[in-house]
């Protein structure tokens, strides 16, 4: 474990035993089409619809369904927490994240569209069902224009093919832990002092929606997200105490963002707001750096299932 062991308590090492796999989907667009600028929400909604079409044996009235306890769609979309934190709301989901940062709107037949699916904990075992849902979505079409696509391949984070055509290479299906990801980042040994938010951050801290980047709020969100994933995995622990580990803010550039998505829960369009940009920081110790590295993979704040709250710690 090397340096990471020197800078982590035994408790923090236990907290970083959250399992994950990151799947990189490479899609082939089959026809000239237009897609929404923010595709993660469309991918999530389309995936959910395909899962329901394939697996729902009742009438989609989930609250009254006598099969609710055995429903594979519920297990994949809103998986059961092994330990449920008091602060979690009904409908919160921590089992997966969809990332898509291709913001093009117009595509020609033969163009490629890439997105990532991160599966955490027990959701990893549903890999094939997620694959099948996206394959069905490609036949049905994505977005309001029903853009059809095929899955050219799925690769792991080492760019090794997991899926190509009808072939699945199970030997390349490698489950890792957050600790392993943090170790990988620590080995790079670079001085990184900029938090770059690639996607909107929607974050409430101490009862207030954040309109700029506050290091304490960001680090608290990382600790909260890690605790939620620990509870999902059944790791009996407490939330990380960030006291004394909060980075110092040197400067920032902030841009307010919003996106409109269709919500089946609200039966209509809803507007999601957040902030993007960069924050220049000084980290007081390796503990803060370890947590921030873990947060890169987990995403933080609200709406993480469709990619909100992704950041990187990068050199200035």
Rosetta silent file (secondary structure, phi, psi, omega in degrees, C-alpha in Angstrom):
SEQUENCE: XXXXXXXXXXXXXXXXXXXXXXXXXXXXXXXXXXXXXXXXXXXXXXXXXXXXXXXXXXXXXXXXXXXXXXXXXXXXXXXXXXXXXXXXXXXXXXXXXXXXXXXXXXXXXXXXXXXXXXXXXXXXXXXXXXXXXXXXXXXXXXXXXXXXXXXXXXXXXXXXXXXXXXXXXXXXXXXXXXXXXXXXXXXXXXXXXXXXXXXXXXXXXXXXXXXXXXXXXXXXXXXXXXXXXXXXXXXXXXXXXXXXXXXXXXXXXXXXXXXXXXXXXXXXXXXXXXXXXXXXXXXXXXXXXXXXXXXXXXXXXXXXXXXXXXXXXXXX
SCORE:     score description
SCORE:     0.000 S_00000001
   1 L     0.000  -26.159  173.237    0.000    0.000    0.000 S_00000001
   2 L    63.351 -132.823 -171.592    3.019    2.275    0.443 S_00000001
   3 H   -60.609  -35.239 -177.559    2.475    5.952    1.098 S_00000001
   4 H   -60.684  -34.939  179.099   -1.277    5.735    1.417 S_00000001
   5 H   -66.969  -33.639 -178.186   -0.924    3.508    4.497 S_00000001
   6 H   -67.909  -24.433 -171.885    1.341    6.041    6.134 S_00000001
   7 L  -112.903    9.925 -179.749   -1.291    8.754    5.821 S_00000001
   8 L  -126.670  142.877  171.474   -4.494    6.922    6.601 S_00000001
   9 L   -76.292  163.735  177.209   -5.988    5.620    9.765 S_00000001
  10 H   -60.714  -36.692 -179.776   -7.227    2.048    9.839 S_00000001
  11 H   -63.206  -44.287 -179.021  -10.783    3.389    9.917 S_00000001
  12 H   -65.059  -37.627  175.913  -10.293    5.418    6.732 S_00000001
  13 H   -60.581  -41.784  177.511   -8.821    2.393    4.964 S_00000001
  14 H   -62.029  -40.084 -177.782  -11.935    0.448    5.943 S_00000001
  15 H   -67.561  -23.835 -178.869  -14.140    3.246    4.634 S_00000001
  16 L   -91.071   12.255  178.616  -12.390    3.137    1.257 S_00000001
  17 L   -85.093   20.273  176.752  -13.209   -0.552    0.686 S_00000001
  18 L   -68.690  127.329 -178.603  -16.183    0.446   -1.471 S_00000001
  19 E   -85.105  147.268  177.087  -16.201   -1.713   -4.608 S_00000001
  20 E  -156.390  162.210  167.066  -16.692   -0.245   -8.063 S_00000001
  21 E  -142.827  138.781  178.916  -16.189   -0.808  -11.754 S_00000001
  22 E  -110.213  119.460 -176.520  -16.110    1.904  -14.423 S_00000001
  23 E  -106.964  128.053 -178.862  -17.461    0.864  -17.817 S_00000001
  24 E  -104.582  110.006 -178.860  -16.685    2.956  -20.904 S_00000001
  25 E   -91.517  133.484  177.767  -19.397    2.625  -23.559 S_00000001
  26 E  -119.608  110.690 -173.741  -18.550    3.443  -27.169 S_00000001
  27 E  -102.752  146.002  174.597  -21.668    3.910  -29.291 S_00000001
  28 E  -107.848  115.024  179.748  -22.014    4.022  -33.058 S_00000001
  29 E   -73.286  130.159 -170.542  -24.730    6.464  -34.194 S_00000001
  30 L   -93.653  -10.803 -177.333  -26.751    4.773  -36.942 S_00000001
  31 L  -156.915  157.621  175.168  -28.396    7.784  -38.622 S_00000001
  32 L   -60.428  132.743 -174.113  -28.183   11.535  -38.928 S_00000001
  33 E  -161.732  172.639  173.480  -29.878   12.924  -35.851 S_00000001
  34 E  -121.991  134.785  179.982  -30.092   15.535  -33.127 S_00000001
  35 L  -121.936  157.852  176.822  -29.542   14.697  -29.462 S_00000001
  36 L   -64.412  151.350  179.449  -29.976   16.773  -26.296 S_00000001
  37 L   -61.893  -44.903  179.190  -26.924   18.704  -25.153 S_00000001
  38 L   -98.249  103.665 -169.494  -27.004   17.041  -21.734 S_00000001
  39 H   -93.778  -17.654 -177.139  -27.208   13.338  -22.512 S_00000001
  40 H   -59.734  -41.121  179.537  -26.641   11.738  -19.101 S_00000001
  41 H   -65.836  -41.650  178.821  -30.235   12.410  -18.079 S_00000001
  42 H   -64.872  -38.980  178.286  -31.569   11.019  -21.379 S_00000001
  43 H   -65.126  -42.591  179.367  -29.395    7.916  -21.001 S_00000001
  44 H   -64.924  -46.416  179.896  -30.605    7.376  -17.446 S_00000001
  45 H   -63.570  -41.851  178.414  -34.245    7.866  -18.377 S_00000001
  46 H   -65.505  -40.000  177.338  -33.939    5.629  -21.417 S_00000001
  47 H   -60.478  -46.424 -179.883  -32.173    2.945  -19.411 S_00000001
  48 H   -61.390  -41.330  179.267  -34.935    2.980  -16.799 S_00000001
  49 H   -63.679  -42.971  179.782  -37.645    2.744  -19.450 S_00000001
  50 H   -65.715  -37.411  177.452  -35.961   -0.234  -21.126 S_00000001
  51 H   -63.831  -41.673  178.871  -35.576   -1.979  -17.766 S_00000001
  52 H   -65.567  -44.556 -179.859  -39.271   -1.495  -17.039 S_00000001
  53 H   -60.701  -36.962 -175.516  -40.335   -2.735  -20.464 S_00000001
  54 H   -82.580  -26.972 -167.275  -38.184   -5.834  -20.104 S_00000001
  55 H  -124.058  -20.761 -176.580  -38.845   -6.690  -16.474 S_00000001
  56 L   -72.264  123.567 -178.511  -42.023   -5.139  -15.045 S_00000001
  57 L  -103.100    2.244  176.704  -44.685   -7.848  -14.648 S_00000001
  58 L  -115.990 -134.482 -173.554  -47.364   -5.536  -13.278 S_00000001
  59 L  -123.063   22.263  177.942  -48.544   -2.073  -14.318 S_00000001
  60 L    69.959   10.041  173.107  -45.676    0.140  -13.084 S_00000001
  61 L   -88.701   83.159 -168.140  -47.583    1.198   -9.973 S_00000001
  62 H   -63.127  -36.531 -174.753  -44.577    0.412   -7.815 S_00000001
  63 H   -63.008  -30.450 -176.500  -46.037    1.487   -4.469 S_00000001
  64 H  -105.720    8.387 -173.455  -48.812   -1.117   -4.653 S_00000001
  65 L   -77.267  131.546  179.383  -46.863   -3.874   -6.419 S_00000001
  66 L   -78.435   -6.055  176.241  -46.838   -7.273   -4.708 S_00000001
  67 L  -104.714   11.391 -173.478  -43.489   -8.016   -6.387 S_00000001
  68 H   -55.308  -39.454 -177.676  -41.787   -4.848   -5.111 S_00000001
  69 H   -67.655  -22.155 -178.353  -39.407   -6.756   -2.848 S_00000001
  70 H  -108.781    4.785 -172.136  -38.135   -8.882   -5.733 S_00000001
  71 L   -69.264  120.229 -179.379  -38.176   -6.217   -8.467 S_00000001
  72 H   -70.707  -30.205  178.805  -34.903   -6.173  -10.412 S_00000001
  73 H   -65.254  -44.864  177.804  -35.640   -2.684  -11.750 S_00000001
  74 H   -62.731  -40.879 -179.528  -35.899   -1.289   -8.227 S_00000001
  75 H   -64.410  -32.726 -178.847  -32.716   -3.115   -7.222 S_00000001
  76 H   -84.226  -39.496 -175.516  -30.843   -1.603  -10.159 S_00000001
  77 H   -88.448  -39.642 -178.892  -32.282    1.921  -10.125 S_00000001
  78 L  -134.444   68.775 -173.925  -32.945    2.423   -6.384 S_00000001
  79 L   -65.707  152.344 -179.012  -31.016   -0.330   -4.587 S_00000001
  80 L   -70.607  134.635  174.187  -31.588   -1.103   -0.934 S_00000001
  81 L   -78.671  137.219  174.091  -29.125    0.362    1.550 S_00000001
  82 L   -69.331  -37.446  173.914  -27.569   -2.173    3.929 S_00000001
  83 L  -129.959  126.476 -175.387  -27.470    0.603    6.533 S_00000001
  84 L  -102.034  114.304  176.981  -29.763    3.585    5.947 S_00000001
  85 L   -64.817  147.437 -179.140  -28.448    7.001    7.053 S_00000001
  86 L   -62.094  -29.669 -173.448  -31.012    9.246    8.723 S_00000001
  87 L   -84.260   -6.726 -178.926  -30.356   12.058    6.242 S_00000001
  88 L   -74.951  143.114  178.805  -31.159   10.027    3.109 S_00000001
  89 L  -100.106  157.052  174.866  -34.412   10.771    1.290 S_00000001
  90 L   -61.593  130.917 -179.978  -36.743    8.313   -0.388 S_00000001
  91 L    97.572  -12.064  173.831  -35.649    7.910   -4.008 S_00000001
  92 L   -63.560  142.180  179.988  -31.965    8.694   -3.395 S_00000001
  93 L  -134.247  136.163 -179.329  -29.749    6.280   -5.306 S_00000001
  94 L  -125.111    3.975 -171.687  -26.066    5.540   -4.839 S_00000001
  95 L   -79.148  -16.660 -176.299  -25.601    2.353   -6.867 S_00000001
  96 E  -157.609  160.834  174.524  -24.515    3.899  -10.154 S_00000001
  97 E  -138.469  135.412  173.499  -23.405    7.055  -11.961 S_00000001
  98 E  -109.250  125.034  178.133  -23.769    7.855  -15.666 S_00000001
  99 E  -113.914  129.908  170.653  -21.201   10.259  -17.128 S_00000001
 100 L  -149.287  112.344 -177.350  -21.486   11.824  -20.573 S_00000001
 101 L  -116.011   28.068  170.771  -19.611   15.017  -21.340 S_00000001
 102 L   -93.384  106.882 -172.735  -20.107   15.011  -25.106 S_00000001
 103 L   -99.421   12.032  175.046  -22.209   18.147  -25.549 S_00000001
 104 L   -63.332  151.858  178.012  -22.631   18.005  -29.323 S_00000001
 105 L  -112.356  -26.011 -177.319  -26.206   18.154  -30.531 S_00000001
 106 E  -112.235  130.530 -177.136  -25.907   17.160  -34.194 S_00000001
 107 E  -130.542  145.437  173.341  -24.607   13.770  -35.265 S_00000001
 108 L  -105.170  156.607  176.756  -24.129   12.059  -38.597 S_00000001
 109 L   -55.520  131.788 -178.620  -24.461    8.342  -39.224 S_00000001
 110 L    97.582  -14.167  175.456  -21.191    6.688  -38.217 S_00000001
 111 L   -65.922  156.483  179.312  -20.293    9.269  -35.551 S_00000001
 112 E  -107.276  142.964  174.572  -19.236    7.959  -32.149 S_00000001
 113 E  -128.469  125.812 -179.033  -20.756    8.839  -28.798 S_00000001
 114 E  -111.242  144.198  169.316  -19.007    7.812  -25.587 S_00000001
 115 E  -149.575  165.338 -178.446  -20.324    7.654  -22.052 S_00000001
 116 E  -120.947  143.496  174.280  -19.299    6.007  -18.784 S_00000001
 117 E  -122.397  117.529  176.440  -21.269    3.919  -16.327 S_00000001
 118 E  -102.251  123.564  177.679  -19.835    3.549  -12.813 S_00000001
 119 E  -108.630  134.692  179.574  -21.346    0.723  -10.778 S_00000001
 120 E  -113.214  145.564  170.594  -20.853    0.559   -7.012 S_00000001
 121 H    53.507 -135.791 -174.120  -21.146   -2.370   -4.619 S_00000001
 122 H   -66.649  -15.824  175.958  -23.831   -4.966   -5.244 S_00000001
 123 H   -66.513  -17.127  179.525  -25.026   -3.145   -8.372 S_00000001
 124 H   -59.970  -33.015 -176.075  -21.922   -4.522  -10.085 S_00000001
 125 H   -68.950  -13.194  179.723  -23.592   -7.942  -10.406 S_00000001
 126 H   -94.644   19.410 -179.327  -26.223   -6.405  -12.731 S_00000001
 127 H   -48.297  -49.240 -176.248  -23.626   -5.545  -15.377 S_00000001
 128 H   -64.393  -38.543 -179.794  -25.327   -7.709  -18.020 S_00000001
 129 H   -67.331  -37.574  174.419  -28.761   -6.225  -17.318 S_00000001
 130 H   -63.610  -45.172  177.982  -27.407   -2.679  -17.693 S_00000001
 131 H   -55.825  -48.182 -178.222  -25.740   -3.728  -20.952 S_00000001
 132 H   -61.905  -40.570  179.566  -28.969   -5.234  -22.222 S_00000001
 133 H   -61.539  -43.673  179.628  -30.943   -2.105  -21.319 S_00000001
 134 H   -70.274  -33.626  175.476  -28.597    0.127  -23.321 S_00000001
 135 H   -63.039  -44.099  176.816  -28.639   -2.311  -26.251 S_00000001
 136 H   -63.808  -38.923  179.136  -32.460   -2.156  -26.264 S_00000001
 137 H   -61.996  -37.534  177.666  -32.293    1.633  -25.966 S_00000001
 138 H   -61.834  -36.261  178.233  -30.126    1.717  -29.090 S_00000001
 139 H   -74.798  -36.378 -178.864  -32.826   -0.142  -31.021 S_00000001
 140 H   -77.783  -39.887  179.827  -35.636    2.011  -29.605 S_00000001
 141 L   112.295  142.209 -175.601  -33.795    5.316  -29.923 S_00000001
 142 E  -101.583  135.927  176.826  -32.391    7.939  -27.534 S_00000001
 143 L    76.875 -179.464 -175.217  -34.052   11.267  -26.802 S_00000001
 144 L   -67.655  -22.340  178.092  -37.150   12.806  -28.349 S_00000001
 145 L   -89.902    3.647  176.429  -35.788   12.224  -31.871 S_00000001
 146 L    52.894   52.420 -179.936  -35.334    8.502  -31.142 S_00000001
 147 E   -69.598  118.024 -177.858  -31.697    8.470  -32.245 S_00000001
 148 L   -87.009  146.664  179.283  -30.738    4.857  -32.894 S_00000001
 149 E  -149.627  164.688  171.003  -27.299    3.512  -32.055 S_00000001
 150 E  -122.162  154.797  176.775  -25.380    0.291  -31.605 S_00000001
 151 E   -86.928  107.637  179.891  -22.851   -0.533  -28.902 S_00000001
 152 E   -70.083  -44.193  178.860  -19.526   -0.815  -30.730 S_00000001
 153 E  -166.628  164.334  171.430  -17.637   -1.843  -27.591 S_00000001
 154 E  -129.290  128.708 -178.969  -17.356   -1.483  -23.836 S_00000001
 155 E  -120.568  162.306  174.352  -13.913   -1.044  -22.286 S_00000001
 156 L   -90.922 -175.321 -175.684  -12.508   -0.892  -18.771 S_00000001
 157 L   -72.589   -8.762  174.874  -10.431    1.969  -17.357 S_00000001
 158 L   -97.594   12.112 -179.988   -7.285    0.371  -18.798 S_00000001
 159 L    65.428   21.618  175.818   -8.810    0.615  -22.312 S_00000001
 160 L   -91.210  139.505 -175.722   -9.166   -3.173  -22.476 S_00000001
 161 E   -74.815  125.408  172.629  -12.274   -4.457  -24.229 S_00000001
 162 E   -93.178  -36.746 -178.691  -14.928   -6.003  -22.011 S_00000001
 163 E  -138.360  135.212  172.388  -17.521   -6.266  -24.758 S_00000001
 164 E  -147.282  116.957 -174.512  -17.209   -6.198  -28.530 S_00000001
 165 L    62.808 -125.333  179.777  -20.152   -7.229  -30.658 S_00000001
 166 L   -97.351    3.572 -176.443  -21.628  -10.320  -29.041 S_00000001
 167 E   -95.988  135.984  176.217  -18.415  -11.291  -27.243 S_00000001
 168 E  -118.127  125.358 -178.955  -17.845  -10.635  -23.534 S_00000001
 169 L  -101.123   87.956 -173.874  -14.296  -10.842  -22.147 S_00000001
 170 H   -64.340  -25.449 -179.664  -14.929  -11.656  -18.499 S_00000001
 171 H   -65.978  -19.882  179.805  -11.200  -11.756  -17.673 S_00000001
 172 H   -93.811    0.326 -179.357  -11.100   -7.974  -18.227 S_00000001
 173 L   -86.732   89.842 -172.315  -14.002   -7.389  -15.846 S_00000001
 174 L  -108.510  116.606  176.943  -11.973   -6.166  -12.870 S_00000001
 175 L   -85.161  129.882 -179.716  -13.693   -4.973   -9.709 S_00000001
 176 E  -119.303  177.913  176.038  -11.651   -2.395   -7.786 S_00000001
 177 E  -120.941  161.851  175.476  -12.025   -0.418   -4.569 S_00000001
 178 H   -59.016  -34.420  178.347  -11.884    3.287   -3.802 S_00000001
 179 H   -60.399  -42.248  179.304   -8.675    2.595   -1.900 S_00000001
 180 H   -64.116  -37.994  177.801   -7.074    1.251   -5.079 S_00000001
 181 H   -65.184  -44.180  179.142   -8.165    4.354   -6.985 S_00000001
 182 H   -62.457  -41.510  177.132   -6.717    6.636   -4.304 S_00000001
 183 H   -57.467  -44.996  179.070   -3.469    4.636   -4.350 S_00000001
 184 H   -59.306  -43.650 -179.525   -3.251    5.109   -8.107 S_00000001
 185 H   -69.593  -36.725  179.599   -3.716    8.867   -7.765 S_00000001
 186 H   -65.936  -33.759 -178.136   -1.214    9.100   -4.913 S_00000001
 187 H   -66.949  -21.011 -179.570    1.442    7.327   -6.983 S_00000001
 188 L   -67.413  -25.682  173.330    1.357   10.102   -9.571 S_00000001
 189 L    51.031   45.766  175.974    3.081   12.356   -7.010 S_00000001
 190 L  -106.181  150.035  174.702    2.029   15.597   -8.670 S_00000001
 191 L   -83.674  111.410 -175.730    1.370   18.863   -6.923 S_00000001
 192 L  -120.190  121.465 -173.180   -2.301   19.469   -7.620 S_00000001
 193 L  -130.696   13.773 -179.731   -3.940   22.614   -6.342 S_00000001
 194 E  -124.980  125.711  170.649   -6.952   23.200   -8.598 S_00000001
 195 E   -91.991  111.405  179.966  -10.396   21.670   -8.202 S_00000001
 196 E  -104.457  116.135  179.360  -11.876   21.632  -11.698 S_00000001
 197 E   -91.519  112.455 -177.395  -15.610   20.905  -11.817 S_00000001
 198 E   -78.725  -31.775 -178.838  -16.421   19.267  -15.145 S_00000001
 199 E  -127.195  161.854 -176.511  -20.168   19.043  -14.513 S_00000001
 200 E   -58.047  140.060  173.776  -22.549   21.188  -12.444 S_00000001
 201 E  -103.428  119.520  175.010  -22.302   20.905   -8.674 S_00000001
 202 L  -111.947  106.763 -168.705  -25.647   21.129   -6.876 S_00000001
 203 L  -139.828  128.067  172.531  -24.824   21.278   -3.198 S_00000001
 204 E  -107.279  130.513  179.721  -26.626   22.374   -0.062 S_00000001
 205 E  -136.334  128.194 -177.945  -24.467   22.965    3.003 S_00000001
 206 L    52.029   42.379  175.159  -25.698   24.077    6.409 S_00000001
 207 L    80.675    4.303 -175.475  -29.127   24.729    4.927 S_00000001
 208 E  -125.842  131.880  174.628  -27.908   26.951    2.083 S_00000001
 209 E   -68.550  131.896 -175.647  -27.527   26.165   -1.619 S_00000001
 210 L   -79.404  128.109  178.516  -23.931   26.868   -2.595 S_00000001
 211 L  -108.996   -1.501  171.063  -23.424   29.588   -5.209 S_00000001
 212 L  -149.084  177.239 -175.458  -19.641   29.411   -5.129 S_00000001
 213 L   -89.757  114.605  175.671  -16.989   26.876   -4.169 S_00000001
 214 L  -111.532  116.625 -175.669  -16.408   26.620   -0.420 S_00000001
 215 H   -53.493  -37.795  179.656  -13.724   24.038    0.467 S_00000001
 216 H   -64.163  -41.801  179.342  -15.463   23.064    3.708 S_00000001
 217 H   -65.811  -40.455  179.861  -18.730   22.391    1.864 S_00000001
 218 H   -65.102  -48.182 -177.968  -16.928   20.391   -0.842 S_00000001
 219 H   -66.763  -36.769  176.265  -14.950   18.257    1.608 S_00000001
 220 H   -63.368  -36.603  178.337  -18.056   17.693    3.748 S_00000001
 221 H   -67.011  -37.009  175.824  -19.887   16.539    0.602 S_00000001
 222 H   -63.138  -46.840  179.910  -17.087   14.052   -0.121 S_00000001
 223 H   -61.375  -39.775  179.431  -17.305   12.703    3.439 S_00000001
 224 H   -65.035  -46.579 -179.291  -21.093   12.439    3.151 S_00000001
 225 H   -63.683  -41.518  177.946  -20.941   10.632   -0.187 S_00000001
 226 H   -62.269  -41.986  179.101  -18.306    8.217    1.113 S_00000001
 227 H   -63.363  -40.152  178.305  -20.454    7.489    4.158 S_00000001
 228 H   -62.627  -42.239  178.728  -23.479    6.795    1.947 S_00000001
 229 H   -68.765  -35.286  174.047  -21.483    4.330   -0.149 S_00000001
 230 H   -60.849  -44.802  178.810  -20.148    2.687    3.017 S_00000001
 231 H   -64.008  -37.699  177.332  -23.737    2.264    4.211 S_00000001
 232 H   -61.521  -39.499 -179.526  -24.695    0.881    0.802 S_00000001
 233 H   -81.528  -11.126 -177.107  -21.898   -1.689    1.105 S_00000001
 234 L    81.490   20.815  176.925  -22.766   -2.492    4.714 S_00000001
 235 L   -82.768  110.561 -174.377  -19.475   -1.114    6.047 S_00000001
 236 L   -79.513  101.581 -175.978  -20.319   -0.227    9.650 S_00000001
 237 L  -151.183 -176.797  175.693  -18.502    3.038   10.248 S_00000001
 238 L  -113.707  163.167  177.554  -18.994    6.726   10.976 S_00000001
 239 L   -66.921  141.564 -179.653  -18.770    9.698    8.666 S_00000001
 240 L   -60.852  133.325  176.056  -15.226   11.032    8.281 S_00000001
 241 L   -84.663  114.191 -176.395  -14.493   13.972   10.581 S_00000001
 242 L   -90.367    1.486 -179.255  -13.069   16.699    8.336 S_00000001
 243 L   -55.516  128.928  179.216  -12.167   19.041   11.224 S_00000001
 244 L    82.933   -1.197 -177.596   -8.632   20.342   10.730 S_00000001
 245 L  -117.815    6.116 -174.782   -8.409   18.970    7.184 S_00000001
 246 L   -74.588  127.683  176.991  -10.296   21.626    5.207 S_00000001
 247 L   -62.275  156.835  176.093   -8.302   23.132    2.300 S_00000001
 248 E   -93.374  132.247  179.247   -7.685   26.875    2.152 S_00000001
 249 E   -84.715  125.014  178.755   -9.367   28.690   -0.739 S_00000001
 250 E   -96.588  -39.303  179.996   -6.981   30.892   -2.752 S_00000001
 251 E  -174.829  170.264 -179.596   -9.313   31.922   -5.560 S_00000001
 252 E  -159.100  158.020  170.342  -12.060   30.675   -7.827 S_00000001
 253 E  -126.574  124.541 -172.942  -13.910   31.103  -11.100 S_00000001
 254 E  -126.158  137.749  174.515  -17.604   30.201  -10.959 S_00000001
 255 E  -129.251  125.644  177.191  -20.254   29.886  -13.638 S_00000001
 256 E   -76.186  137.297 -176.563  -23.895   29.233  -12.814 S_00000001
 257 E  -129.907  155.593  168.644  -25.402   26.430  -14.876 S_00000001
 258 E  -150.949  161.231  176.754  -28.782   24.857  -15.347 S_00000001
 259 E  -146.466  150.905  177.992  -30.350   22.127  -17.438 S_00000001
 260 E  -107.048  131.975  176.935  -33.885   21.036  -18.186 S_00000001
 261 E  -136.794  155.009  175.507  -34.796   17.368  -18.021 S_00000001
 262 E   -85.379  132.893  178.925  -37.995   15.384  -18.170 S_00000001
 263 E  -115.963  120.231  176.243  -38.902   13.703  -14.885 S_00000001
 264 L   -68.795  -29.530  178.079  -41.307   10.769  -14.882 S_00000001
 265 L   -63.306  -43.099 -179.669  -41.686   11.261  -11.118 S_00000001
 266 L   -92.497   -4.779 -179.759  -42.930   14.832  -11.631 S_00000001
 267 L    53.248   48.979  178.929  -44.547   13.956  -14.992 S_00000001
 268 E   172.170 -176.536 -179.346  -43.011   16.968  -16.671 S_00000001
 269 E   -80.699  141.717  173.861  -39.918   19.062  -17.214 S_00000001
 270 E  -129.921  152.146 -179.227  -37.848   20.201  -14.261 S_00000001
 271 E  -105.851  125.220  178.346  -34.930   22.612  -14.147 S_00000001
 272 E  -105.545  134.355 -177.517  -31.748   21.543  -12.379 S_00000001
 273 E  -118.575  155.393  178.308  -29.268   24.189  -11.260 S_00000001
 274 E  -171.566 -174.153  178.240  -25.637   24.069  -10.225 S_00000001
 275 E  -128.198  145.262  174.083  -22.233   25.712  -10.532 S_00000001
 276 E  -126.505  165.656  177.913  -19.194   24.871  -12.642 S_00000001
 277 E   139.504 -153.512 -175.525  -15.694   26.255  -12.709 S_00000001
 278 E  -134.945  149.456  175.075  -12.426   26.028  -10.808 S_00000001
 279 E  -131.150  126.067  176.777  -11.215   26.584   -7.255 S_00000001
 280 E   -90.177  126.568 -172.435   -7.561   27.151   -6.363 S_00000001
 281 E  -134.172  163.625  166.802   -6.797   25.579   -3.001 S_00000001
 282 E  -121.066  120.637  179.847   -4.057   24.665   -0.556 S_00000001
 283 L   -86.851  131.545 -175.186   -4.565   21.274    1.078 S_00000001
 284 L   -73.716  -25.582 -176.489   -3.424   21.194    4.716 S_00000001
 285 L  -161.626  175.782 -178.415   -2.497   17.497    4.765 S_00000001
 286 H   -69.658  -25.107  178.420   -2.644   14.180    2.923 S_00000001
 287 H   -58.487  -46.985  178.456   -5.954   13.309    4.572 S_00000001
 288 H   -61.313  -41.419 -178.985   -7.678   16.078    2.602 S_00000001
 289 H   -64.915  -41.661  178.550   -5.951   14.949   -0.590 S_00000001
 290 H   -59.988  -46.734  179.728   -7.018   11.332   -0.052 S_00000001
 291 H   -63.775  -42.234 -179.441  -10.640   12.362    0.412 S_00000001
 292 H   -65.703  -36.488  175.589  -10.568   14.653   -2.615 S_00000001
 293 H   -62.485  -45.210  179.707   -9.123   11.871   -4.769 S_00000001
 294 H   -60.957  -37.791 -179.653  -11.907    9.527   -3.670 S_00000001
 295 H   -64.939  -26.627  177.351  -14.465   12.214   -4.490 S_00000001
 296 H   -55.451  -41.460 -176.460  -13.247   12.357   -8.091 S_00000001
 297 H   -83.548  -36.687 -172.117  -14.719    8.935   -8.709 S_00000001
 298 H   -75.083  -30.491 -166.734  -17.776    9.120   -6.443 S_00000001
 299 L    69.533  152.478 -177.322  -19.222   12.479   -7.612 S_00000001
 300 L  -135.576  163.981  179.317  -20.696   14.762   -4.944 S_00000001
 301 L    83.220 -156.584 -178.756  -23.826   16.779   -4.251 S_00000001
 302 L   -92.803  163.220  174.168  -27.231   16.130   -5.792 S_00000001
 303 L    62.458   31.575 -178.513  -28.162   14.499   -9.116 S_00000001
 304 H   -69.620  -25.004 -177.213  -25.040   12.352   -9.209 S_00000001
 305 H   -61.817  -29.614  174.498  -26.795    9.469  -10.992 S_00000001
 306 H  -112.618   41.223  161.812  -26.724   11.478  -14.201 S_00000001
 307 L    92.024   -3.323  178.680  -23.257   12.866  -13.804 S_00000001
 308 L   -65.050  156.283  172.622  -23.553   16.009  -11.681 S_00000001
 309 L    74.676   27.440  176.211  -20.764   16.804   -9.224 S_00000001
 310 L   -94.689  130.039  178.046  -17.779   15.415  -11.156 S_00000001
 311 E  -138.679  165.497  172.902  -14.476   17.153  -10.484 S_00000001
 312 E  -131.335  146.023  171.707  -10.754   16.536  -10.819 S_00000001
 313 E   -94.615  112.919 -170.175   -7.862   17.673   -8.658 S_00000001
 314 E  -127.325  162.361  175.363   -5.354   18.953  -11.226 S_00000001
 315 L   -67.944  154.615  179.088   -2.053   20.880  -11.374 S_00000001
 316 L   -69.462    0.000    0.000   -2.252   24.649  -11.698 S_00000001
